[in-house]
Amino acid sequence: MTGWRSQWRLVLLNSLTCGLEICVAAGITYVPPLLLEAGVEEQYMTMVLGIGPVLGLLFIPLIGSASDHCNSSYGRRRPFIWLLSLGVLLALLIIPHADVLAANLSWGSTRRNQALQVGLLILGVGLLDFCGQVCFTPLEALLSDLYRERDDCGQAFAMFSFMVSLGGCVGYLLPALDWSGGLLSFYLGGQAECLFSLLILIFVVSVFVTMKVSEEPSSTVEPGPLEAGRCFSRSCCYAFQCKLRALKSGPLMCLLRTCWSMTPAIYRSYCHVPRVMRQLCLAQLCSWMGVMSFMLFYTDFVGEGLYEGVPSAAPGTALRKRYDEGIRMGSLGLFLQCATSTFFSLVMSRLVRVFGSRMVYLSSMICFTISALVICLSKSVLLVTAMSGLTGFAYATLQTLPYTLTCHYHKEKEVYMENSKTKKTHTNGFTITRDSVYLSLDNGSGDVNHKSGISNGHAHYNSDKPEYYPPQNDGRLDAESEDFEKRGVGLDFAILDSTFLLSQVFPTLFMGMIVQFTESVTAYIASSAIFGAIGIYFATHIIFDQKDLRS
C-alpha cells in the first residue's frame, strides 16, 4: 500500500476516529465543571465519569461479535457505526443545553429543575463516554476488513493511532480556548454552547467523510432477475411479504436480531479465548493500567506533588494558585504526550519493519516504566515534563501493535488459534490434519495410503470395504469447534478494547485508597511504574510470530 492516494484514503477513512477522539476528549474534559456547577458533589462526579467504561465492558463484546455476523445490506460494521454515532451526536446536544431542557420540562419547580438538569447531564455524559468508546470497536474491525495483508494492516492501524493522537491534541486544546469573547457566543449563548456546537460540526463532517470513503462489501445476496420478476408479478400479499422481509434485513433489525442471537455464543467465546489472545490481552491490560494510571492522575500529581499546592484551599490563596499552576503544567505534559504519540504513530510501520514487533513493544513499555520512575524520584519540573512526553511512545504502541497482531492471528487462524478440530499432528516431518483422514490398504503392496475425503474427522481402515469407527467427540468439543468457526476479528477487537476500559475502572476504584494509605500523591505515578513493569513481563510471553509458538 504505497502512494499518496492510499495514504490520503487512510486519512479520510480514519477521520471519524479523529472526530470521535476530539469529541470525547473535549467533552469529558469540559464536563466536570458543568457537573459541579449543577450541584453534584465531587465524590459522586467520579462515579458519573465511570458510567461509560462500565457500560462499555458489558456491551463492547456483544457489539463486536454482532458486527461479525451482521447481514445488513449496508455492510457488517457501518450499521453499528451509524447507531453509535447517533448516540454521540445526541449527547453533544444534551450536555450544553441540559439547563434549558430542564427548565422547559420542570414546569417552574426549582427543585425539580435542578434534579432534572443533573439527570440530563448524567445521561449526556454516560451516552458520550459509552458511545464514543464503543464506536472505536467497529471502526477497528472495518479497518481490518479493508486491509487484510499484514503490512497494509500495520499501516492502517498506524494511521488509526495517529488520528487518535491528533484528535487528543485538538480535544485537549479546544476547552482551553476562550470562546465567550467571540461573535459566535453572542448568537449561541456562551462558552459551552460555542464549544459543543463546534464539536457537533466536526463530528458530523467526520462521520459523513468516513462513511463515504469506506466502501464496505455488502453481505447480502442481490435477487436475480427471475426472483425480481416473481416478486413483481405476484399478488399484493406477496409484495407485502417481500417488503417485510426487506425491513427485517434492515440495519437496525439486523443489529437487534444479531445481538440477541449472539449472546450465548459470546459467553462461550469468552470461556474459550485462544491462548494467543489470552496472552496478548493480559499484557495489554497491565500495560494500559500503567498508562491510564499515569494519564488520569498526572495533573493532580504535578499540582500537589511538585508544586505543593492544595486543591481544597480557598480561591486566590497562595496554595490554590500553586495548585492551579501545577494543573496547567500537568496539562502541558499530557499535550506533549499526545504530540509524541502522534510522531511515533507516523513512524510505527517503519520501526516494526526495522526492529520487529517484539522489540518495539518491549522498548516502548521499558521507556514508559523508566520515565515513570524518573518522575517519581525527580523534583525538577522541566525533567518531569520531558519524561511525561516520552510516555507517548507506549501510548502509540498500545493503539497499534495489538490490533495488527490480532489481524495476523485471524489471517492465519489455523496456525495461531488451534482448537480440537483443526489441531495438527506432526510426525516425521509430515502434517496430518484431523479434518478428514481416510486410510485404505492396497492389496498389491500392502501399503497404507492417505486419501482426502469427506469423513467428518473419522478414520477408516479399508481392505475391501471400509470399516467405520464412530467419533469420540462430545458436545463440548462440538461447541468449541462451532465457536472457533464463528469467531470473528470484531469479537477479539472488542476484548482488546475491554482491557482499555478495565484499565480505567481499576485505577478509579483503588487509587484513592492507595493514596490515602500512603499519604502521598507520588503513589499515583509509582503505581503506574509497577503496572508498567508487570506489563513488560507479560509482554515477553506475547506470540509475535510462529517461532514463538514453538518455544
Solvent accessible surface area in square Angstrom, and as a share of the most:
residue,aa,sasa,rsa
1,M,53,0.24
2,T,119,0.69
3,G,46,0.45
4,W,175,0.61
5,R,174,0.64
6,S,33,0.21
7,Q,65,0.29
8,W,141,0.50
9,R,81,0.30
10,L,1,0.00
11,V,39,0.23
12,L,49,0.24
13,L,5,0.03
14,N,2,0.01
15,S,20,0.13
16,L,0,0.00
17,T,2,0.01
18,C,15,0.09
19,G,1,0.01
20,L,0,0.00
21,E,26,0.12
22,I,10,0.05
23,C,0,0.00
24,V,12,0.07
25,A,9,0.07
26,A,0,0.00
27,G,0,0.00
28,I,41,0.21
29,T,62,0.36
30,Y,38,0.15
31,V,0,0.00
32,P,29,0.18
33,P,64,0.40
34,L,31,0.15
35,L,0,0.00
36,L,84,0.42
37,E,140,0.63
38,A,7,0.06
39,G,49,0.47
40,V,18,0.10
41,E,100,0.45
42,E,121,0.54
43,Q,114,0.50
44,Y,111,0.42
45,M,20,0.09
46,T,72,0.42
47,M,129,0.58
48,V,11,0.06
49,L,47,0.24
50,G,23,0.22
51,I,58,0.30
52,G,1,0.01
53,P,5,0.03
54,V,72,0.42
55,L,63,0.31
56,G,0,0.00
57,L,42,0.21
58,L,122,0.60
59,F,85,0.36
60,I,1,0.01
61,P,10,0.07
62,L,36,0.18
63,I,19,0.10
64,G,1,0.01
65,S,2,0.02
66,A,0,0.00
67,S,1,0.00
68,D,13,0.07
69,H,53,0.24
70,C,1,0.00
71,N,92,0.47
72,S,0,0.00
73,S,65,0.42
74,Y,116,0.44
75,G,0,0.00
76,R,64,0.23
77,R,0,0.00
78,R,48,0.18
79,P,7,0.04
80,F,2,0.01
81,I,0,0.00
82,W,99,0.35
83,L,75,0.37
84,L,11,0.06
85,S,5,0.03
86,L,109,0.54
87,G,11,0.10
88,V,0,0.00
89,L,46,0.23
90,L,90,0.45
91,A,0,0.00
92,L,0,0.00
93,L,83,0.41
94,I,16,0.08
95,I,3,0.02
96,P,9,0.06
97,H,65,0.29
98,A,2,0.01
99,D,67,0.35
100,V,80,0.46
101,L,66,0.33
102,A,0,0.00
103,A,55,0.42
104,N,101,0.52
105,L,89,0.44
106,S,2,0.01
107,W,202,0.71
108,G,74,0.71
109,S,41,0.27
110,T,114,0.66
111,R,210,0.77
112,R,127,0.46
113,N,45,0.23
114,Q,96,0.43
115,A,66,0.51
116,L,55,0.27
117,Q,44,0.19
118,V,31,0.18
119,G,36,0.35
120,L,24,0.12
121,L,4,0.02
122,I,54,0.27
123,L,96,0.48
124,G,0,0.00
125,V,1,0.01
126,G,7,0.06
127,L,41,0.20
128,L,0,0.00
129,D,11,0.06
130,F,30,0.13
131,C,8,0.05
132,G,0,0.00
133,Q,25,0.11
134,V,0,0.00
135,C,0,0.00
136,F,20,0.09
137,T,1,0.01
138,P,1,0.01
139,L,6,0.03
140,E,4,0.02
141,A,0,0.00
142,L,2,0.01
143,L,5,0.02
144,S,8,0.05
145,D,19,0.10
146,L,43,0.21
147,Y,21,0.08
148,R,156,0.57
149,E,97,0.44
150,R,84,0.31
151,D,98,0.51
152,D,32,0.16
153,C,1,0.01
154,G,17,0.16
155,Q,35,0.16
156,A,0,0.00
157,F,0,0.00
158,A,7,0.05
159,M,21,0.09
160,F,7,0.03
161,S,0,0.00
162,F,34,0.14
163,M,13,0.06
164,V,5,0.03
165,S,1,0.01
166,L,65,0.32
167,G,0,0.00
168,G,3,0.03
169,C,14,0.08
170,V,48,0.28
171,G,0,0.00
172,Y,76,0.29
173,L,86,0.43
174,L,17,0.08
175,P,22,0.14
176,A,83,0.64
177,L,94,0.47
178,D,115,0.59
179,W,57,0.20
180,S,61,0.39
181,G,73,0.70
182,G,42,0.40
183,L,133,0.66
184,L,108,0.54
185,S,14,0.09
186,F,162,0.67
187,Y,154,0.59
188,L,72,0.36
189,G,60,0.57
190,G,18,0.17
191,Q,39,0.17
192,A,14,0.11
193,E,32,0.14
194,C,3,0.02
195,L,0,0.00
196,F,1,0.00
197,S,40,0.26
198,L,52,0.26
199,L,0,0.00
200,I,36,0.18
201,L,108,0.54
202,I,47,0.24
203,F,2,0.01
204,V,49,0.28
205,V,81,0.46
206,S,8,0.05
207,V,7,0.04
208,F,122,0.51
209,V,45,0.26
210,T,0,0.00
211,M,14,0.06
212,K,165,0.70
213,V,26,0.15
214,S,0,0.00
215,E,133,0.59
216,E,13,0.06
217,P,98,0.61
218,S,62,0.40
219,S,48,0.31
220,T,43,0.25
221,V,142,0.82
222,E,130,0.58
223,P,86,0.54
224,G,29,0.28
225,P,124,0.78
226,L,120,0.60
227,E,101,0.45
228,A,50,0.39
229,G,37,0.35
230,R,119,0.43
231,C,40,0.24
232,F,183,0.76
233,S,86,0.55
234,R,130,0.47
235,S,72,0.47
236,C,117,0.70
237,C,86,0.51
238,Y,61,0.23
239,A,33,0.26
240,F,130,0.54
241,Q,82,0.36
242,C,25,0.15
243,K,145,0.62
244,L,71,0.35
245,R,141,0.51
246,A,64,0.49
247,L,117,0.58
248,K,104,0.44
249,S,45,0.29
250,G,15,0.15
251,P,46,0.29
252,L,98,0.49
253,M,84,0.38
254,C,2,0.01
255,L,14,0.07
256,L,99,0.49
257,R,118,0.43
258,T,13,0.07
259,C,16,0.09
260,W,211,0.74
261,S,69,0.45
262,M,19,0.08
263,T,74,0.43
264,P,78,0.49
265,A,10,0.08
266,I,15,0.08
267,Y,154,0.59
268,R,69,0.25
269,S,7,0.04
270,Y,89,0.34
271,C,76,0.46
272,H,74,0.33
273,V,20,0.11
274,P,21,0.13
275,R,113,0.41
276,V,1,0.01
277,M,0,0.00
278,R,131,0.48
279,Q,43,0.19
280,L,0,0.00
281,C,16,0.09
282,L,79,0.39
283,A,0,0.00
284,Q,0,0.00
285,L,32,0.16
286,C,14,0.08
287,S,0,0.00
288,W,6,0.02
289,M,19,0.09
290,G,0,0.00
291,V,0,0.00
292,M,15,0.06
293,S,0,0.00
294,F,0,0.00
295,M,27,0.12
296,L,74,0.37
297,F,36,0.15
298,Y,1,0.00
299,T,29,0.17
300,D,32,0.16
301,F,6,0.03
302,V,1,0.01
303,G,0,0.00
304,E,53,0.24
305,G,16,0.16
306,L,26,0.13
307,Y,37,0.14
308,E,119,0.53
309,G,5,0.05
310,V,54,0.31
311,P,54,0.34
312,S,103,0.66
313,A,18,0.14
314,A,59,0.46
315,P,111,0.70
316,G,55,0.53
317,T,58,0.34
318,A,67,0.52
319,L,74,0.37
320,R,69,0.25
321,K,124,0.53
322,R,95,0.35
323,Y,30,0.11
324,D,51,0.27
325,E,82,0.37
326,G,0,0.00
327,I,51,0.26
328,R,155,0.57
329,M,56,0.25
330,G,0,0.00
331,S,56,0.36
332,L,82,0.41
333,G,0,0.00
334,L,25,0.12
335,F,63,0.26
336,L,64,0.32
337,Q,1,0.00
338,C,5,0.03
339,A,42,0.32
340,T,29,0.17
341,S,0,0.00
342,T,20,0.11
343,F,115,0.48
344,F,41,0.17
345,S,1,0.01
346,L,105,0.52
347,V,39,0.23
348,M,1,0.00
349,S,23,0.15
350,R,158,0.58
351,L,40,0.20
352,V,41,0.23
353,R,151,0.55
354,V,102,0.59
355,F,124,0.52
356,G,28,0.27
357,S,16,0.10
358,R,82,0.30
359,M,113,0.50
360,V,4,0.02
361,Y,0,0.00
362,L,29,0.15
363,S,39,0.25
364,S,0,0.00
365,M,0,0.00
366,I,76,0.39
367,C,35,0.21
368,F,0,0.00
369,T,14,0.08
370,I,97,0.49
371,S,2,0.01
372,A,0,0.00
373,L,88,0.44
374,V,45,0.26
375,I,0,0.00
376,C,25,0.15
377,L,151,0.75
378,S,18,0.12
379,K,158,0.67
380,S,52,0.34
381,V,47,0.27
382,L,148,0.74
383,L,73,0.36
384,V,1,0.00
385,T,12,0.07
386,A,51,0.39
387,M,32,0.14
388,S,0,0.00
389,G,7,0.07
390,L,74,0.37
391,T,0,0.00
392,G,0,0.00
393,F,25,0.10
394,A,0,0.00
395,Y,18,0.07
396,A,0,0.00
397,T,0,0.00
398,L,0,0.00
399,Q,19,0.08
400,T,2,0.01
401,L,4,0.02
402,P,0,0.00
403,Y,12,0.05
404,T,15,0.09
405,L,2,0.01
406,T,0,0.00
407,C,13,0.08
408,H,16,0.07
409,Y,0,0.00
410,H,33,0.15
411,K,101,0.43
412,E,50,0.22
413,K,34,0.14
414,E,91,0.41
415,V,49,0.28
416,Y,9,0.04
417,M,1,0.01
418,E,86,0.39
419,N,20,0.10
420,S,31,0.20
421,K,96,0.41
422,T,23,0.14
423,K,97,0.41
424,K,70,0.30
425,T,73,0.42
426,H,133,0.59
427,T,66,0.38
428,N,138,0.71
429,G,82,0.79
430,F,144,0.60
431,T,72,0.42
432,I,77,0.39
433,T,52,0.30
434,R,126,0.46
435,D,67,0.35
436,S,25,0.16
437,V,25,0.15
438,Y,51,0.19
439,L,60,0.30
440,S,9,0.06
441,L,51,0.26
442,D,61,0.32
443,N,119,0.61
444,G,77,0.74
445,S,70,0.45
446,G,45,0.43
447,D,78,0.41
448,V,89,0.51
449,N,60,0.31
450,H,108,0.48
451,K,103,0.44
452,S,98,0.63
453,G,31,0.30
454,I,174,0.88
455,S,11,0.07
456,N,118,0.61
457,G,42,0.40
458,H,27,0.12
459,A,49,0.38
460,H,24,0.11
461,Y,95,0.36
462,N,28,0.14
463,S,57,0.37
464,D,120,0.62
465,K,162,0.69
466,P,72,0.45
467,E,93,0.42
468,Y,126,0.48
469,Y,117,0.45
470,P,82,0.52
471,P,69,0.43
472,Q,160,0.71
473,N,84,0.43
474,D,70,0.36
475,G,54,0.52
476,R,146,0.53
477,L,43,0.21
478,D,80,0.41
479,A,27,0.21
480,E,32,0.14
481,S,13,0.08
482,E,76,0.34
483,D,7,0.03
484,F,24,0.10
485,E,112,0.50
486,K,88,0.37
487,R,13,0.05
488,G,15,0.15
489,V,18,0.10
490,G,0,0.00
491,L,4,0.02
492,D,0,0.00
493,F,0,0.00
494,A,0,0.00
495,I,16,0.08
496,L,0,0.00
497,D,11,0.06
498,S,12,0.08
499,T,9,0.05
500,F,40,0.17
501,L,1,0.01
502,L,51,0.25
503,S,0,0.00
504,Q,23,0.10
505,V,20,0.12
506,F,69,0.29
507,P,3,0.02
508,T,75,0.44
509,L,106,0.53
510,F,104,0.43
511,M,4,0.02
512,G,47,0.45
513,M,112,0.50
514,I,67,0.34
515,V,23,0.13
516,Q,145,0.64
517,F,179,0.75
518,T,65,0.38
519,E,154,0.69
520,S,47,0.30
521,V,21,0.12
522,T,44,0.25
523,A,12,0.10
524,Y,22,0.08
525,I,0,0.00
526,A,37,0.28
527,S,13,0.09
528,S,0,0.00
529,A,5,0.04
530,I,105,0.53
531,F,49,0.20
532,G,0,0.00
533,A,50,0.39
534,I,69,0.35
535,G,0,0.00
536,I,37,0.19
537,Y,130,0.49
538,F,53,0.22
539,A,0,0.00
540,T,62,0.36
541,H,83,0.37
542,I,1,0.00
543,I,7,0.04
544,F,7,0.03
545,D,56,0.29
546,Q,75,0.34
547,K,146,0.62
548,D,26,0.13
549,L,49,0.24
550,R,188,0.69
551,S,128,0.83
